[in-house]
Amino acid sequence: MSFDATLLANAAVSALRAYDPGHDLPTLRQRFGAALSELGSNENPLGPSPAAIAAAREAVGTMWRYPDPVGASLKRVLADRLGVETCQLVLGNGSHELLMLLAQCFADAAHSVVYSQFGFAVFPIATAAAGAQGIAVPALPSDHPEAPFGHDLDAMAAAIRTDTRLVYLANPNNPTGSSFGDAELEAFMACVPGHVIVVVDEAYHEYVDRPGLSTAMHLLDRYRNLVVTRTFSKAYALAGLRTGYLAADASIAAVLERLRESFNVNGIALAAAEAALGDEAHLGRVRDTNASDRAWLAGELVARGLRVFPSQTNFLLVDIGGDASALEARLFAAGVIVRPMGGYGLGQTVRISIGSRGELDRLLEHLK
Ligand SMILES: *Cc1c(COP(=O)(O)O)cnc(C)c1O
């Protein structure tokens, strides 16, 4: 008897493909050592706050115990910072887990979920995992003056149906780097019916320096159907520990808690995240370094005749005017990892993280 479990996967999962990192990182690290430029995953080259590293080290001593199941201490610090109650917060093993959990808890085969054409890749996956129908709304045109390929909020509002339960927005968005302002979000929220939960993924919030864009957190009081997700993986540089959080109405948090895995955030991550929040000077250095290196890299790429999309994040989306996978392979052989965006249907573009100056210098050297 031949056995093939791929034929047994449920309908939604049959349509999905597994995440393909596209390369074997451990082997590459061995081969290139410190000369490897890892510019594919939007990690923070400055690393975490020394206080976070110290807290993580200390927490290692208690790893034989289960962590605090509710993450009370981290939640208190976050609640204080965000001006919300602790019962409005849910912690996740990365914000990816929370994005999945939202669809699992609020959508099923009877529902649709709205997101943007070039919105974050997890949105359609979360939708499929819940068995819901995804509605990918066409993005803004590539020649849009402020947000090429960005979210078309008017079209997204118009795409909402009576069976829609969730809308996923990323602000700023990955992989486009695009963003929309507070006023645009407010106008959007004003026309979303109350049975639709709007998730604003703010994974890159700490990097934002655009006037008129602060955070969706300010709207939580006014719109009880709003969810804001954040992560410690990007600006706080704790990607390897997997921690994120969301803030929402307490009733939304209560529903999510029913399905949240017990002990989903480990004790080392809880300790490191709390300490990272306390080191604002480090975060300031991260922001400043990213802003200046991002501007510098964009200038260098434009000078080489490439089109660079506006970015409010720690990466740049770059149109190379040709087949990006060929460029990726060439850079790859030289120990420079970038992320081609063919999977998003953006086959002429690559996404380049704002790595260290050494990493970026090597990129430019091999781009010639
Ligand atoms: C990186 C990223 C995340 C989350 O990452 P986690 O490590 O799971 O917290 C979420 N949304 C966007 C848009 C991202 O780019």
The ligand as an SDF file (V2000), in Angstrom:
LIG
                    3D

 15 15  0  0  0  0  0  0  0  0999 V2000
    8.4890   39.8990   11.4210 C   0  0  0  0  0  0  0  0  0  0  0  0
    7.0380   40.2140   11.3430 C   0  0  0  0  0  0  0  0  0  0  0  0
    6.1250   39.7610   12.3010 C   0  0  0  0  0  0  0  0  0  0  0  0
    6.4050   38.9130   13.4350 C   0  0  0  0  0  0  0  0  0  0  0  0
    7.3070   38.2650   13.7980 O   0  0  0  0  0  0  0  0  0  0  0  0
    7.3970   37.4200   15.1410 P   0  0  0  0  0  0  0  0  0  0  0  0
    8.8420   37.1480   15.1980 O   0  0  0  0  0  0  0  0  0  0  0  0
    6.5390   36.2200   14.9710 O   0  0  0  0  0  0  0  0  0  0  0  0
    6.9110   38.2950   16.2650 O   0  0  0  0  0  0  0  0  0  0  0  0
    4.8020   40.1260   12.2110 C   0  0  0  0  0  0  0  0  0  0  0  0
    4.3820   40.9090   11.2230 N   0  0  0  0  0  0  0  0  0  0  0  0
    5.2170   41.3790   10.2950 C   0  0  0  0  0  0  0  0  0  0  0  0
    4.6740   42.2720    9.2490 C   0  0  0  0  0  0  0  0  0  0  0  0
    6.5610   41.0320   10.3090 C   0  0  0  0  0  0  0  0  0  0  0  0
    7.3730   41.4540    9.3500 O   0  0  0  0  0  0  0  0  0  0  0  0
  1  2  1  0
  2  3  1  0
  2 14  2  0
  3  4  1  0
  3 10  2  0
  4  5  1  0
  5  6  1  0
  6  7  2  0
  6  8  1  0
  6  9  1  0
 10 11  1  0
 11 12  2  0
 12 13  1  0
 12 14  1  0
 14 15  1  0
M  END
$$$$
